[in-house]
C-alpha cells in the first residue's frame, strides 16, 4: 500500500470504561478488535468482561472467544490473528479500532521485533517443568535478569514470562531492551488512553469484582476445574480464576479469596497504567469525552 493503514488504539486500565466508549466511537466508522489476553478464551465469561450482546449487536467485534482454555495464546499469536483481521476490515472499507488493556499485545502489533529469537520448544518445556516444580520461580528469575520486563507482567502471566526468559536465554539480550528498539510501524496510529480518578477507579473495580462473583464466577471456575482446566493453563491464571481455584483447593477461605481478588485487580490496574503511561503518543481522556474523541478520529481519518 502506498499509504499506511490507519488504526485507532484505545488503551487504559481494566474497569475504566473502554468498552462502552469504544462502541460509541466505532459504530459509524469501523469494527472493534479486542486486545485482551483473557477475552480470547472460550468458556471464560464471568471473569473476563467480554462485550455483552448489546455491544456485539451494535458493532462487529473480533478476537473474542477464539481459542479453548488449554491454548497457550501468545503475543505472536495475537499479532498474526490481528493482522489478518485488520486486513479484512480494511477490505470492507472500515477502520479497525483496537481496544484493551494488554499492553504487550498493542506493542507486538505496532512494532515487529525482528531481533527477537524464534521459539524453542525444548527450552519452553524446560521452563514450564521448572515452574511446575516450584511455583513462582520463573517470575523471580525474570525479576533478576530483567526487572523492566518483569514489572510489566503479572506474576501469574506464565506465557509471557516464559517468552521473556526464552528471549534472554537464547539471545543474551534483555527483553526490555528489545522492546525499546522500535522500527518503523506498518500503521498510522491514533492513540487514546482512558483514565479516571484513581480512588474512583478502585471503587469501580471492587464493585466489578463483586458483580462478577454474583454473575457466577465461582461456579464457572468450578466447572472449568471439573473439565480438567487448572492452573497449568494460562487461561486459569487470570484474575478471579486463579483466586477461586485456591478456594476450591482449600487453600483460602471465601472471604479471603474475595479480598485477594479485589486487591490483585487494583494492583493489575496500577501496572497497566504504569505501562501505558510510558507508551509514546497516547493522549489521555475521560471515558465521558466521547464527543471530543470522535472529532479527533474524524480529523485523523481525513488527513
Steps between C-alpha positions, in 0.01 A plus 500: 500500500625849420363636827509341841182341631331723757425343838347634820629373835296544819694392807465526875465304823240233555157626603551860385227489233686417179236270356207742524696791356643291216154389390393866487795614291523195271137435406495737201854456370644161577523166671647416839801276560540380860854532638450291812696192603200346683211582268653276233395191699171320447302395810657771716208738525429628851850622579618643167258791442432407138273734303134423565233415238405866461856604419547208261178593319602864456856448373681190366762371745803283425744279697247421773446132598726361229705230680435231760613542864791258453658707219818690592417821316804726449571852380618345174167320462322829559710684242438240229125487559466878540683570172262269316193660659627854432541415131145361484362816664694718257358309204150577631586870499489526879746626761647252753452631855714300739405508868631327807742494787769252393787736428731235360244410232472862387877525480535168317261626233649845468863389477659196338770383740715340231801454729309279742594131461246244390332253730693209651257221594767319703589808703134585555426150625797525737374832635145374549628193686706725723191704585302184578770393747515841669215740440607861453862414422486626141365841598770532766759406240368762258517764773866413543596522133260770377307697760361727228333212319379341824338821623267502199375146556272339755685232703243247375541593133703188430485511119664841480741429786618187317536693173702774672736245655521316167612821327761562770634144503525473120633848421659625819304823449252624757146504353448855625795612285346339192169665575670842501627443145205628300533477121253660266150369548276378219222724626399860555359486854293742706524408869259584780543413866205497740532580869290624793588599854706220656279454806188506282654231280581281799144533624367396159734203493376372835142529377599323180658211689183456706287513184710225343454286809124556503484415129645157574881521490552241778273250328669561166841431654368183662361380167829570320693311768261208465576494125874478568601862458717596796783740584732327252330702229552877451126551464450385859763735637285807430350722766216327679569161343828446683342628822202269502718205406674561832161506672391168351836346585443601862798735516296807603157575638230672294534846655877487471478403133262788428734742676802372302298522176423867562853580614666336201256664258600842638867409469451382143333829406792688650748297292296563187512875562875487556543320167276726293637820651836403348357447152575765241223708347212420736252785563313458829127559540209424728261226381237775480695688231356294214396807298850646502653161423264452204599842368868418523446168323309680224787743445747210507315309231473807276872582521 
